[in-house]
Amino acid sequence: MEREFTRFELYELVWSQPMTALSAEAGISNVALAKHCKKLNVPVPGRGYWARMAAGQPIDKPVLPLRFPGASDRTGGDPYRTYSFNRVEEYAEIAIPPEPIFEEEISALRQRVSKLVGRVRHARDFQSVHPLVAKHLEHDEERRADYKRSPISLYQPKYDGGIERRRLLIINTLFQAAARLGCRASMSTSRYVDYYGSDRQLGLKIAESYVGFTIEPLKSKNKGRESLSLSFTRSSTGDEKSQWSDEDGRLESKLTEILIEMLVTAEVSYRRSLVAKRQWLIDRKSEAQTELVRRQLQADREAREREQRLARERVGRLLTQAKMIERADRIRTYATAIVSRADRIGASAEQVAQWAAWARQEADRIDPSRNGTLEAEIAELPKATAT
């Protein structure tokens, strides 16, 4: 769809008239329109709804459900076009969407998310394994086989015990709890990621948002004790971070709180993206309008400079023409004087006459009023004045 619709706008639209009529107005198929509704979790009228309405039968209109945290609130349109001065006129006229309104307060969202998450129960073993975690366990079996053949530290299994096994168990619990909510996990499954910080970034794709996090060993205040710390950034600028560690209680007991905070962070991130998108459009429009003003000022300046240059050129031609017509008159006067003195010149009257004819012809050739130069200049004058 060329136009962007919010969930509420789309909801009101599809319950106002049959989708076949709406799709014709929107210029897309009713199947495509239904896909937009499904994408935004917008309920649509069922089969026979409009017939029952026409017959005056009682009908129920379901309420618009609340969005999943981080899910999109709108569809259609062209949200982030590549900005180019080649499209400056388009951006100067672009419509700025209204400021986003979020009816659900963050406190209410957190309560709703708490009910969605329920209680995250930490598993102490790998009886149920997330597919990404299963890859690491497979690599451990490969290392175990290599270690039997060659017992060096490079081949020693990583997850038989210790801090790395505990870390992977926590990751497995979080990934499985998130998967039950429809979230997609991400982590490197390479066998060769052995050092902390070397591509150990974890993440959850929560609807339209992504929350990256890390779980790493922490230097404990208690000597000899291995601790873990989980942290993630809560804003795109990196200035808001959440962190949990074993220092104030085992990390395993905080997984419910952590997953809730990740979902809330996804929604906050999405809301900020809408605000940022609107500000992006405002900035582009302002830049485009400024650019149009600059271009107009430049065009006006160039037009003035062009007119001044043309005026100087016309004056230059005027002075040249004045000189040429003066020279032509002098030639004619001179030719007439010579003819009157023909008897004093050692040439025949016929020769003098021929010379005089040539001289007058040369005078006509350089005379602006005779050679067409002045006529062309006069013809061009209205155009130059109009410019």
C-alpha positions, 0 to 999 in steps of 0.5 A, a space after each residue: 500500500 502506498 499510504 501508511 496505516 496504523 493498526 487502529 486505522 486499518 482496524 476501523 477500515 476493514 470493519 467499515 465495508 467489505 474487503 473486496 471494496 476496500 482492496 479496490 480503493 487501496 489498489 491491492 488485492 483483498 488477499 494482500 489486504 488480509 496479509 497486512 491485517 494479519 501482520 498487525 494482528 488486526 481482526 477481520 470480519 468473518 464469513 457472512 458478517 456483512 450479510 448478517 449486518 444487512 439482514 439486521 441480525 445482531 453481530 459482534 465486533 471484536 476489540 482490537 487486541 493490544 500489540 505484542 511488545 515491539 510489534 509494528 503499529 503500522 503498515 504500508 507506505 515507504 517508511 525510510 526512503 533513501 534521501 537524495 537531493 534529486 528528490 528535494 521537491 518531494 521531501 519539501 512537500 512530504 506530509 509529517 505524520 502526527 506524533 505517535 500516541 501510545 495508549 498503554 503506559 509502560 507500567 501497564 505494559 510491564 504488568 501485561 508482559 509479566 502475565 505473558 511471561 509467567 514464571 521462567 523455570 531454570 532447567 538444571 540439565 539439557 533434557 530439553 534443548 533449544 536448537 542453537 544450544 544443541 549445536 554447541 552440545 554437538 560441538 562438545 561431543 566432537 571435542 570429547 571424541 578428539 580429546 580421547 584421541 589427543 588429550 590436549 586442552 584445545 579438545 577438552 569439552 567445554 560444557 561438562 561442568 564449571 562456569 561455561 556449562 552454567 552459562 549455557 544452561 542459562 542461555 538455553 532457559 532464556 531461549 526456550 522461554 522466549 521461543 514459547 512467546 514467539 521470539 527468535 533467538 540468535 547466537 554464534 554456533 561456531 565450534 571455534 568461539 573459545 575466547 570471551 568477547 570473540 563473537 559471544 553476542 546473544 540476541 532475541 528478535 522480539 517482534 520488530 525489535 532486537 535486544 542483544 545481550 551478553 552473559 559472561 564471567 565476572 570477577 567476583 568479590 569473593 576470591 575463588 568464586 566464579 560469577 556470571 553477569 548478564 547485561 544488555 543495552 536499553 537504548 540505541 545510544 548505549 547510555 541505558 544499560 540493564 545488568 544482573 549478576 550473581 553478586 546480589 543473588 544467583 542469576 538463575 533466580 532472576 531469569 523471569 525478571 530479565 525476560 520481562 525487562 527484555 520484552 519491555 525494552 523491545 517495546 520501548 525501542 520500537 516506540 523510540 524508533 517511531 519518534 525517531 522516524 518522525 523526527 527524521 522526516 521533519 529534519 529531511 523536510 526542513 533540509 529540503 525546504 532550506 535547499 529549495 530556498 538556497 537553489 532559488 537564491 542561487 538561480 536569482 543570483 545567476 539570473 542577475 549575473 547573466 542579465 548584467 553580463 548580457 547588458 555589458 555585452 550589449 553596451 560593448 556591441 553598441 560602442 563597437 557599432 557606433 565606431 563602425 558606423 562612424 568609420 563607414 561614414 568617413 569612408 563614404 566622405 573620403 570616397 566622395 572627396 576623391 571622386 571630386 578630385 579625380 582630375 588631380 589624380 594620375 588615373 582615369 576617371 573610370 579607375 577612380 569611379 571603380 575605386 570609389 564604388 569599392 570603397 562605398 561597398 566596404 563602407 556598407 559592409 562594416 556599416 551596422 545599419 546596412 549589414 543587418 547587425 543593427 536590425 538583429 540587435 534591435 530584434 534581440 532587445 525585447 528578449 534581453 529586456 524580458 530576461 
